[in-house]
Amino acid sequence: MRRGVKLGIGIPLTLIGLFMTIGGVAILAWVGLDGSFSLPSTRAVGDGNALVFDEIALDPSFPTSGDLSTTLEVTVDGRGKDVFLGIGRTDFVAKYLDGVPIDRIVQINWPGGVRTEHVDGTATPEDPPAHKKFWKASDEGPQASIRWTLQGGDWTLVIMNADASAGVDVTGSGSVTLPLLGPIGAAILAVGLIALVAGVLLTISGAKTPKTARVAAAPVSAQPPDTPGAGAGQPPPRPDEG
């Protein structure tokens, strides 16, 4: 393979391999081999009867099993009080909290911190949240945790005091797991390393200066100069006698 071809392939291959290697390392550092990444511990405070996060709208065909399924895990600490944590269909939650003062979680900053928007109301929940049957996943106690595989539809995450009283103050954390992300990161890293090594080897090979061929000169035999009028090793002629 010619030097120009080696360099023309080796340099781009090296760059591609480098970017893929960095990308693979970044994915694995972020989600690990199990495809899970964690959300930092965050404090959320509201003056109403509930903290509500209702931005979970998923396509009806969202996968609920296999490598493309996504699992959400959330844990909240009541900071000395019993709390309730649940996720349910948005329409059922809206009916339960109709007219109740709530605080909507409109932004989760990373790392840490949430921004809420207060919604006024004059009603009070008719029952403690744990008494309702529409929750897809729920838990209550000094520390409440849920694990839910995402599925199609409109969903609302609710955090309340266990007795449904106003003034919610919790510290929460969570994680999202997409199993396919781990193998994808590992595959990108493996292909990137192969491309990087191959590109470097081709570039080094193409950058080498070829050796100049040395042509040896044929030896020239040294011959003594001819002696005019006499053969080699012959005595000089005698002068003619009168």
Backbone bond lengths (Angstrom), bond angles and torsions (degrees), N, CA, C in turn:
res aa  C-N    CA-C-N  psi(-1)  N-CA   C-N-CA  omega(-1)  CA-C   N-CA-C  phi
1 M - - - 1.463 - - 1.524 109.04 -
2 R 1.290 117.52 133.20 1.448 121.44 -177.49 1.520 112.08 -68.94
3 R 1.352 115.29 156.68 1.455 120.21 -178.34 1.516 111.39 -58.90
4 G 1.331 117.64 -44.31 1.459 120.61 -177.63 1.516 112.46 -62.04
5 V 1.331 115.62 -38.81 1.467 119.65 179.19 1.525 109.80 -67.65
6 K 1.335 117.67 -42.81 1.458 121.23 178.61 1.523 111.31 -59.14
7 L 1.336 116.74 -45.54 1.464 120.05 179.92 1.525 110.99 -68.41
8 G 1.337 116.19 -38.53 1.463 119.98 -179.85 1.512 113.21 -64.50
9 I 1.328 116.92 -29.75 1.467 121.08 177.31 1.520 110.75 -91.81
10 G 1.329 117.23 -41.26 1.461 121.24 -173.03 1.512 114.15 -66.19
11 I 1.338 118.15 -42.92 1.471 120.44 -176.85 1.533 111.51 -65.78
12 P 1.362 119.34 -51.48 1.477 118.03 177.18 1.533 112.96 -61.20
13 L 1.347 116.47 -37.49 1.459 119.71 -179.85 1.523 110.93 -64.84
14 T 1.318 116.64 -37.28 1.460 120.78 177.00 1.524 111.31 -63.02
15 L 1.329 116.23 -44.83 1.472 120.38 -179.90 1.528 111.38 -64.86
16 I 1.342 116.30 -44.03 1.471 119.86 178.34 1.524 110.54 -61.61
17 G 1.334 116.11 -46.05 1.462 120.08 179.20 1.514 112.39 -61.55
18 L 1.335 116.80 -38.02 1.469 120.72 179.53 1.520 110.86 -64.28
19 F 1.347 116.81 -47.40 1.463 120.19 -179.43 1.535 111.32 -65.49
20 M 1.335 117.04 -39.55 1.461 119.66 178.70 1.527 111.21 -66.10
21 T 1.321 116.84 -39.17 1.463 120.54 178.57 1.524 110.66 -63.26
22 I 1.323 116.24 -45.85 1.470 120.18 178.35 1.527 110.29 -61.73
23 G 1.351 116.42 -42.95 1.459 120.12 179.41 1.522 112.51 -63.27
24 G 1.330 116.92 -43.22 1.453 120.74 179.34 1.519 111.98 -63.55
25 V 1.345 116.19 -42.74 1.469 120.01 178.19 1.526 110.31 -63.30
26 A 1.343 116.58 -40.99 1.469 120.28 -179.33 1.529 111.33 -63.46
27 I 1.343 116.88 -43.57 1.469 120.04 179.81 1.519 110.90 -63.45
28 L 1.332 117.20 -45.42 1.465 120.27 -178.81 1.527 111.34 -67.55
29 A 1.341 116.90 -34.73 1.460 119.27 177.88 1.522 110.95 -68.69
30 W 1.330 116.06 -30.99 1.468 120.79 -177.26 1.525 112.01 -81.18
31 V 1.331 116.72 -46.22 1.466 119.49 -173.33 1.521 114.08 -113.10
32 G 1.341 118.69 -13.87 1.459 120.26 -177.54 1.521 111.77 72.01
33 L 1.317 115.67 179.34 1.461 120.37 -178.80 1.526 112.74 -69.73
34 D 1.342 116.85 -22.31 1.463 119.17 -179.08 1.527 112.60 -88.49
35 G 1.338 117.98 -0.71 1.462 121.03 177.38 1.514 114.07 74.17
36 S 1.323 117.49 27.54 1.460 120.71 -176.68 1.523 110.55 -114.67
37 F 1.330 116.19 133.94 1.457 119.93 173.68 1.523 109.21 -126.85
38 S 1.323 115.48 143.34 1.461 121.65 -172.30 1.514 111.87 -99.16
39 L 1.320 115.01 147.97 1.455 122.42 173.38 1.518 107.38 -99.03
40 P 1.325 118.23 136.13 1.464 120.47 -173.92 1.523 112.23 -67.34
41 S 1.318 115.87 156.96 1.458 121.95 177.08 1.519 109.60 -65.16
42 T 1.339 115.90 130.49 1.455 121.54 -173.13 1.521 110.12 -138.57
43 R 1.324 116.48 140.00 1.458 120.73 176.03 1.521 109.44 -93.69
44 A 1.314 115.58 136.65 1.466 121.57 178.02 1.523 108.52 -131.17
45 V 1.329 115.73 132.61 1.461 121.63 -176.93 1.516 108.92 -129.70
46 G 1.336 116.70 136.53 1.458 121.57 177.01 1.507 111.30 -141.46
47 D 1.355 116.69 147.47 1.460 121.31 178.89 1.520 112.40 -85.76
48 G 1.349 117.00 -17.12 1.452 120.03 -177.46 1.511 112.66 -82.29
49 N 1.349 114.46 -166.13 1.464 120.34 -178.81 1.515 112.86 -87.71
50 A 1.323 117.67 -7.77 1.468 119.81 -178.24 1.522 110.65 -156.58
51 L 1.322 114.92 145.62 1.462 122.42 165.85 1.526 106.49 -98.36
52 V 1.324 116.28 127.65 1.460 120.67 -170.90 1.523 109.95 -126.58
53 F 1.325 115.14 131.01 1.468 120.93 172.73 1.521 106.76 -121.60
54 D 1.332 116.18 105.96 1.472 119.79 -172.86 1.527 113.04 -118.46
55 E 1.326 116.38 34.38 1.459 120.69 179.81 1.517 112.33 -101.32
56 I 1.325 117.99 23.17 1.464 120.99 -178.16 1.527 108.53 -98.79
57 A 1.326 116.14 89.07 1.464 122.25 179.11 1.523 107.99 -117.34
58 L 1.332 116.71 116.42 1.462 121.67 -174.43 1.514 110.62 -121.81
59 D 1.328 115.06 146.45 1.460 121.23 178.22 1.527 109.85 -60.68
60 P 1.340 117.69 142.40 1.466 120.29 -179.70 1.526 114.08 -57.01
61 S 1.335 116.95 -26.58 1.468 120.31 -178.91 1.532 112.90 -89.84
62 F 1.328 117.02 11.56 1.464 120.41 -178.89 1.527 109.72 -57.92
63 P 1.359 118.66 127.73 1.468 120.88 -175.89 1.524 112.29 -66.31
64 T 1.311 116.52 138.45 1.467 121.46 -179.63 1.524 112.57 -113.99
65 S 1.327 117.25 4.92 1.462 120.52 177.62 1.520 108.89 -151.73
66 G 1.318 115.94 164.88 1.461 120.30 179.40 1.518 112.13 84.04
67 D 1.335 115.26 -170.43 1.467 121.42 -175.86 1.520 113.18 -69.14
68 L 1.328 118.19 -18.11 1.460 120.51 -178.83 1.530 112.82 -93.83
69 S 1.326 117.40 -3.13 1.470 119.88 177.85 1.529 109.47 -73.06
70 T 1.317 116.18 150.94 1.463 121.52 -178.69 1.521 109.40 -123.71
71 T 1.315 116.05 132.77 1.460 121.50 -178.51 1.524 110.39 -113.81
72 L 1.325 115.30 132.37 1.463 122.02 178.10 1.523 108.77 -109.20
73 E 1.325 116.05 128.88 1.459 121.95 175.11 1.520 108.93 -121.93
74 V 1.326 116.53 129.91 1.461 122.09 -178.58 1.523 108.76 -133.73
75 T 1.334 115.57 138.30 1.458 122.17 175.94 1.516 108.67 -131.66
76 V 1.333 117.24 133.59 1.468 121.24 176.46 1.520 109.28 -126.29
77 D 1.317 114.61 141.99 1.461 122.43 177.64 1.519 107.86 -108.69
78 G 1.332 116.88 127.67 1.457 120.75 -176.23 1.508 115.01 -78.33
79 R 1.308 118.88 2.66 1.462 122.67 177.68 1.536 110.55 52.66
80 G 1.332 115.11 48.18 1.457 120.63 176.86 1.516 114.79 99.56
81 K 1.333 118.13 -5.12 1.465 121.55 179.42 1.525 109.37 -123.27
82 D 1.334 115.89 154.64 1.457 119.58 173.19 1.521 109.15 -74.54
83 V 1.327 115.39 132.93 1.465 120.02 -178.14 1.526 109.71 -125.31
84 F 1.314 114.07 163.00 1.467 121.69 177.26 1.525 107.78 -119.02
85 L 1.333 114.74 139.53 1.465 121.94 176.73 1.517 108.15 -132.79
86 G 1.324 117.24 125.88 1.455 119.25 -179.22 1.515 112.18 -153.66
87 I 1.323 115.06 158.91 1.451 121.29 175.42 1.529 108.06 -131.37
88 G 1.327 115.17 133.32 1.456 119.68 -177.27 1.513 111.05 -150.02
89 R 1.324 115.83 172.65 1.456 121.16 177.85 1.531 109.88 -59.26
90 T 1.321 115.59 136.69 1.457 120.48 -175.27 1.528 112.32 -56.97
91 D 1.338 118.26 -40.54 1.462 119.34 -177.62 1.528 111.80 -66.40
92 F 1.337 118.40 -38.34 1.468 120.71 178.11 1.532 111.03 -67.92
93 V 1.343 115.65 -41.79 1.466 119.37 179.94 1.523 110.07 -65.36
94 A 1.336 116.68 -41.76 1.466 120.57 179.88 1.522 111.28 -61.04
95 K 1.322 117.33 -38.76 1.463 121.06 178.52 1.523 110.70 -67.48
96 Y 1.326 117.06 -40.90 1.463 121.30 -179.80 1.527 111.07 -64.81
97 L 1.334 116.84 -39.41 1.467 121.07 -176.71 1.525 112.69 -99.49
98 D 1.285 117.79 17.04 1.467 121.64 -179.43 1.534 110.53 -61.52
99 G 1.341 115.95 121.45 1.461 121.38 178.99 1.514 114.62 79.69
100 V 1.321 117.82 -0.33 1.467 122.34 -178.97 1.530 108.81 -89.41
101 P 1.329 119.21 135.78 1.464 120.13 175.93 1.537 110.52 -65.77
102 I 1.305 115.53 126.99 1.468 120.79 -178.54 1.522 109.83 -134.95
103 D 1.300 115.64 169.97 1.465 122.28 174.07 1.523 107.82 -125.11
104 R 1.319 115.52 115.69 1.467 120.38 179.69 1.530 109.99 -83.33
105 I 1.322 115.16 132.65 1.462 120.45 173.14 1.524 107.26 -83.23
106 V 1.320 116.14 108.31 1.465 120.34 -175.26 1.518 112.62 -100.76
107 Q 1.318 117.68 -14.73 1.463 119.57 179.63 1.517 109.93 -157.95
108 I 1.319 114.95 133.88 1.462 121.57 174.10 1.513 107.53 -112.00
109 N 1.324 115.69 113.24 1.460 120.22 -179.29 1.522 109.49 -83.89
110 W 1.332 115.44 145.63 1.458 120.05 178.67 1.518 109.22 -120.75
111 P 1.338 120.22 124.96 1.466 124.95 2.89 1.524 111.39 -91.84
112 G 1.297 117.14 134.11 1.455 123.80 173.12 1.521 113.85 74.95
113 G 1.316 115.51 156.77 1.449 122.10 175.12 1.522 113.04 91.42
114 V 1.334 115.93 136.92 1.454 121.35 176.03 1.523 108.73 -131.34
115 R 1.322 115.65 154.22 1.460 121.05 174.79 1.514 107.90 -116.39
116 T 1.323 115.85 128.35 1.457 120.89 -176.55 1.528 110.54 -116.83
117 E 1.316 114.01 160.43 1.470 121.44 178.71 1.529 107.14 -130.47
118 H 1.333 116.67 118.22 1.466 120.59 -175.53 1.526 110.85 -78.04
119 V 1.307 115.72 137.53 1.464 122.74 175.98 1.528 107.14 -118.60
120 D 1.320 116.79 116.90 1.465 121.39 -177.21 1.525 111.70 -69.10
121 G 1.297 115.52 155.25 1.456 122.84 176.37 1.512 110.49 -169.24
122 T 1.310 116.16 164.41 1.465 120.75 -179.01 1.520 112.36 -121.47
123 A 1.310 117.02 -9.71 1.466 120.59 -177.27 1.525 110.48 -84.88
124 T 1.313 116.23 167.69 1.463 123.35 173.07 1.524 108.35 -126.20
125 P 1.308 117.45 147.81 1.472 119.16 179.73 1.516 110.76 -56.99
126 E 1.332 115.28 139.25 1.468 120.00 -177.74 1.513 112.81 -71.08
127 D 1.327 117.82 -28.54 1.463 122.69 -179.72 1.527 109.07 -142.33
128 P 1.329 118.14 157.01 1.456 119.34 169.66 1.524 109.54 -57.78
129 P 1.313 118.00 146.93 1.473 120.35 -174.13 1.524 114.35 -59.40
130 A 1.326 117.94 -32.81 1.468 119.94 -177.20 1.523 112.28 -67.17
131 H 1.333 117.94 -16.02 1.463 121.14 179.87 1.525 112.75 -78.89
132 K 1.318 116.62 -13.04 1.459 120.55 -178.45 1.525 110.55 -84.20
133 K 1.347 115.41 146.56 1.458 121.35 -174.30 1.533 113.86 -100.44
134 F 1.337 117.53 -2.29 1.460 118.24 -173.39 1.527 113.52 -86.84
135 W 1.314 118.35 -2.90 1.469 119.75 -177.71 1.529 110.44 -69.06
136 K 1.310 115.92 132.21 1.465 121.07 176.51 1.524 110.83 -75.78
137 A 1.326 115.51 -35.76 1.470 121.99 174.91 1.509 106.82 -149.63
138 S 1.324 117.95 138.57 1.465 120.22 -177.29 1.526 110.32 -158.58
139 D 1.340 114.65 161.45 1.453 121.39 177.77 1.526 107.54 -164.00
140 E 1.335 116.75 156.20 1.456 120.03 175.95 1.519 109.50 -147.44
141 G 1.342 114.51 159.19 1.451 120.89 -179.03 1.518 109.20 145.04
142 P 1.343 117.61 -174.67 1.472 120.19 176.32 1.526 111.63 -58.74
143 Q 1.327 115.04 -30.85 1.465 121.59 173.76 1.523 107.60 -137.17
144 A 1.324 116.26 120.94 1.466 120.96 -176.51 1.525 109.43 -112.94
145 S 1.350 115.77 140.67 1.459 120.90 -178.87 1.523 110.23 -137.83
146 I 1.324 116.18 143.52 1.458 121.03 173.87 1.524 108.90 -133.78
147 R 1.318 115.04 152.86 1.465 122.93 174.07 1.521 106.71 -132.84
148 W 1.336 116.52 120.79 1.464 120.30 -171.69 1.521 110.03 -138.27
149 T 1.326 116.56 130.05 1.463 121.44 174.56 1.521 108.25 -85.22
150 L 1.332 115.91 120.07 1.454 121.01 -175.48 1.527 111.09 -59.74
151 Q 1.341 115.38 142.44 1.454 121.29 177.01 1.521 109.26 -144.39
152 G 1.315 115.21 163.28 1.449 120.67 -174.74 1.519 113.26 -59.61
153 G 1.340 115.03 147.38 1.458 120.68 178.51 1.514 111.78 128.27
154 D 1.325 116.05 -177.99 1.463 123.11 177.08 1.520 108.49 -104.71
155 W 1.335 115.47 122.96 1.457 121.18 -173.72 1.523 110.98 -125.98
156 T 1.333 115.26 153.00 1.458 121.46 179.02 1.522 109.38 -131.04
157 L 1.324 115.18 130.09 1.459 122.23 176.14 1.525 107.89 -95.22
158 V 1.339 116.56 130.89 1.467 121.69 -174.73 1.526 109.84 -126.34
159 I 1.342 115.52 134.25 1.465 122.56 172.89 1.524 107.44 -122.38
160 M 1.333 117.01 125.14 1.459 121.82 -178.29 1.525 109.66 -140.22
161 N 1.311 115.89 163.66 1.457 119.39 165.03 1.525 107.56 -68.58
162 A 1.308 117.14 146.49 1.464 120.67 -175.63 1.524 112.08 -60.25
163 D 1.350 117.09 -29.33 1.458 120.01 178.87 1.526 113.12 -93.13
164 A 1.347 116.71 7.84 1.470 123.89 177.68 1.525 113.15 68.74
165 S 1.336 117.79 16.80 1.460 120.30 179.18 1.525 110.91 -75.63
166 A 1.333 115.72 161.98 1.463 121.57 -179.60 1.528 110.49 -77.46
167 G 1.334 114.38 158.60 1.456 120.36 179.40 1.514 112.43 87.10
168 V 1.332 116.02 83.87 1.468 121.73 -177.29 1.524 108.80 -104.08
169 D 1.316 115.71 127.30 1.461 121.63 -179.04 1.525 107.95 -138.57
170 V 1.331 116.65 107.23 1.459 120.42 -175.17 1.525 110.41 -136.65
171 T 1.322 114.38 163.07 1.465 121.92 168.98 1.520 106.77 -118.36
172 G 1.309 116.05 124.95 1.456 119.86 -175.15 1.517 113.02 -124.44
173 S 1.321 115.16 155.80 1.465 122.10 174.79 1.515 107.37 -146.53
174 G 1.324 116.30 166.41 1.458 118.47 -178.53 1.510 112.09 -165.79
175 S 1.319 113.87 177.32 1.460 120.54 177.28 1.522 108.83 -152.22
176 V 1.318 115.19 153.87 1.455 122.56 176.95 1.526 107.35 -125.18
177 T 1.323 116.39 132.01 1.463 121.04 -177.53 1.522 110.30 -121.61
178 L 1.322 115.90 122.10 1.455 123.01 172.35 1.527 106.75 -121.99
179 P 1.334 118.53 101.16 1.472 121.72 -170.56 1.524 114.09 -53.70
180 L 1.319 117.83 -31.63 1.466 120.18 -174.88 1.522 112.82 -69.74
181 L 1.340 117.54 -22.60 1.461 120.00 -175.42 1.527 112.55 -65.04
182 G 1.341 117.22 -38.13 1.465 119.82 -179.37 1.527 112.69 -61.08
183 P 1.354 119.00 -54.81 1.464 120.06 176.89 1.527 113.69 -60.07
184 I 1.332 117.30 -35.06 1.465 119.43 177.82 1.523 110.14 -62.73
185 G 1.325 116.87 -45.74 1.465 120.39 178.56 1.513 112.11 -61.28
186 A 1.344 117.09 -42.40 1.470 120.53 179.43 1.521 111.12 -65.22
187 A 1.334 117.53 -40.12 1.464 121.03 -179.97 1.525 110.73 -66.34
188 I 1.326 117.12 -42.97 1.470 120.44 178.46 1.520 110.12 -61.85
189 L 1.328 117.21 -41.94 1.463 120.50 179.61 1.526 111.03 -64.06
190 A 1.339 117.80 -44.22 1.465 120.74 -178.78 1.520 111.63 -63.56
191 V 1.335 117.25 -47.89 1.470 120.93 179.39 1.525 110.23 -63.78
192 G 1.320 116.44 -39.72 1.459 120.06 179.33 1.515 112.51 -61.95
193 L 1.333 116.93 -42.86 1.468 119.99 179.37 1.527 111.46 -64.75
194 I 1.335 116.24 -40.73 1.480 119.30 178.21 1.522 110.39 -63.09
195 A 1.325 116.62 -46.11 1.462 120.37 179.77 1.521 111.20 -63.59
196 L 1.325 116.39 -39.22 1.469 120.46 -179.51 1.518 111.25 -64.16
197 V 1.329 117.44 -46.81 1.475 120.92 -179.86 1.527 110.55 -64.31
198 A 1.338 117.19 -45.36 1.464 120.30 179.76 1.520 111.16 -62.32
199 G 1.334 117.01 -42.15 1.461 120.53 179.54 1.510 112.74 -64.16
200 V 1.331 116.80 -41.44 1.465 120.24 179.52 1.527 110.72 -64.77
201 L 1.331 116.83 -43.20 1.472 120.08 179.95 1.525 111.40 -63.33
202 L 1.349 116.75 -42.88 1.465 119.54 178.34 1.523 111.27 -64.72
203 T 1.331 116.66 -40.22 1.464 120.00 -179.16 1.519 111.04 -65.68
204 I 1.323 116.62 -43.21 1.471 119.91 178.87 1.524 110.46 -63.91
205 S 1.326 116.08 -42.93 1.461 119.70 -179.73 1.529 111.13 -63.85
206 G 1.326 116.90 -41.21 1.462 119.83 -179.24 1.508 113.38 -72.36
207 A 1.334 116.65 -23.72 1.466 119.88 -177.78 1.524 112.72 -82.94
208 K 1.336 117.82 -13.10 1.453 120.26 -179.81 1.527 110.71 -69.38
209 T 1.359 116.19 138.21 1.456 121.64 177.30 1.522 108.93 -80.85
210 P 1.348 117.77 125.72 1.476 118.98 -179.24 1.519 111.56 -66.08
211 K 1.341 116.99 145.09 1.462 121.71 178.85 1.518 111.02 -71.25
212 T 1.376 116.99 137.81 1.460 121.92 178.52 1.525 109.55 -77.21
213 A 1.321 116.19 130.42 1.468 120.20 -179.54 1.518 109.92 -68.69
214 R 1.294 115.53 132.77 1.456 121.07 179.40 1.528 109.52 -101.13
215 V 1.337 116.62 122.70 1.462 121.78 178.60 1.516 108.37 -101.36
216 A 1.340 117.15 118.18 1.467 120.47 -178.47 1.529 110.19 -77.75
217 A 1.350 116.55 134.24 1.467 121.31 179.75 1.522 109.06 -76.18
218 A 1.327 115.35 138.23 1.467 119.93 -179.97 1.519 109.63 -69.24
219 P 1.362 119.15 135.20 1.474 120.45 -179.59 1.529 111.45 -66.57
220 V 1.336 115.34 140.37 1.464 120.93 -179.65 1.531 108.11 -102.87
221 S 1.357 116.22 124.48 1.468 119.86 -179.32 1.518 109.72 -73.60
222 A 1.323 115.71 134.09 1.463 120.53 178.54 1.519 108.68 -85.28
223 Q 1.295 115.41 124.40 1.467 120.81 178.73 1.529 109.41 -115.30
224 P 1.373 117.20 137.18 1.479 118.51 178.60 1.512 110.40 -69.77
225 P 1.287 116.30 147.88 1.480 118.80 179.90 1.511 110.92 -63.63
226 D 1.339 112.67 143.43 1.468 117.03 178.31 1.527 110.26 -65.84
227 T 1.405 115.41 141.11 1.472 120.06 175.18 1.514 108.19 -92.76
228 P 1.326 116.26 117.30 1.470 117.48 -176.33 1.521 110.47 -63.52
229 G 1.357 114.53 135.95 1.471 121.87 172.17 1.496 114.56 76.90
230 A 1.297 119.06 2.03 1.471 118.63 -178.88 1.492 109.61 -146.13
231 G 1.270 116.26 143.61 1.451 120.64 176.36 1.494 109.65 -84.78
232 A 1.202 114.48 161.56 1.470 119.98 -178.54 1.518 109.21 -65.76
233 G 1.306 116.83 130.95 1.483 122.35 175.53 1.497 114.37 80.14
234 Q 1.358 118.94 5.16 1.460 120.99 179.98 1.534 109.27 -95.59
235 P 1.360 115.88 141.28 1.507 118.21 178.74 1.501 110.78 -71.73
236 P 1.314 117.87 156.63 1.474 120.80 -179.75 1.532 109.34 -65.60
237 P 1.322 118.41 149.69 1.468 121.26 -177.92 1.533 111.55 -65.68
238 R 1.313 115.19 148.20 1.473 120.45 176.53 1.506 108.93 -80.60
239 P 1.313 117.55 145.32 1.477 119.72 175.44 1.526 110.77 -71.15
240 D 1.337 115.59 142.72 1.491 120.18 -179.79 1.522 109.31 -63.21
241 E 1.297 114.07 137.86 1.481 119.15 175.36 1.545 108.72 -86.35
242 G 1.393 114.95 140.07 1.480 121.93 179.64 1.468 110.42 -44.91
